Amino acid sequence: MEFRIIKSPSRGTIDILMRRKGSAKSENPPCIDAIGLVQGRMIDMVVAADIAEKAVGVTVEDIRGSCPQNMILLAIFGDTASVESALREIKEKSEEGMDIC
């Protein structure tokens, strides 16, 4: 998996992600001080979303690719400390083999 973080994202960056998100929810996440981006195999991204939401108070959205059924990455929205914590937890769990019963 690849990881990136955007601290203090611009309005344009947020708009790009909101247009490409997979959920039907129309409202923006309540707090967008930072955005964590995770890209990888679909199975790993589904597990990563679960880890992030269980670890800290973040909102996770799947971001679609050029085909509607093609999820290319996850966007993790929240305050900077929470997004950093979620990404750290995903990295740690992935190094352990993502066994998260």
N, C-alpha and C positions, 0 to 999 in steps of 0.2 A: 504494500500500500504506500501511497505517497501522501504527504501531509503538508499543508500550508496554513498560515494564519494571516488574516488581514485585520490589523488593529485600526480603529476609527475609519471604517469603510466609507467611501464616498456615496452619495445618493445614487449616482449612476451605477455603481457596482451592486448596490442593494437592489435597484430596479432590474438589472440583468438577471440576478438570481431569482427574484420574485416572479418574473415572467417565465422562467424555466422550471420552477418547482413542480413537483409531481402531485402534491396534495390539492384537493379542491378548496381548501381554506383560502379565502380571499384576503384576510387581514395579514399584516406583517407581524412577525414575532414581537413581543412587548419590549424587548431590550436587544439592541444591536450595536453594542460597543465594539464587538469583534466578531469575526466570522472565521470558523475553522473549516478548512476544506479537506476532504478525505477522498481519495480516488483509488480504486482497486477492483478486485473481482467482486461480483455481486454478492456472493455468499459472505465474504469478509465485510462488506459494507453494511449488510443487514445486521450482522453481529456487532459491528462498530456502533451503529445507531443505538442498539440496545444498551451497550456499555455506557455510552455518553449520557443517555437519558437517565440511567440508574445512578450514575456517578455524581452528577451535579445538576443544578437547575438550568438546563439549556433546552433550546428548541432545535430539533433535527428535521431537516427537509431533504428529500431526495431531489436531485437536480437532473433533469432529463437531457438526453443528447438529441441528436437530429431526428431520431425515430421516437415516437411517443413512448414506446415500451422499453427504450434503452436508457437505463439509469447509468449515468457516467460518474457521478460523484455525490457525496453528501455535503450539505452545508450545515454547520453547527453554529447557531446564533446564540448570543448571550453577552454578559459582561466579560471583560477581558480575562479576569482570573478564572471564571467558570469555563470558558472556552479552552484556555490553556490546560486546565485540570482535566477536562474531558479528553483532549488530544493525548495528554500524558497517560491517562488511564487506558485508552485504546492501544497506544504503543506498548505499554507494559503487558496488557492482556495478550496482544498479538505475539509478543516474544515468548509468552508462556504457552502458546498454542491455542489461545482463545477458548480454553475450557472454562465456561462461565455458568455452570449449572445453577 
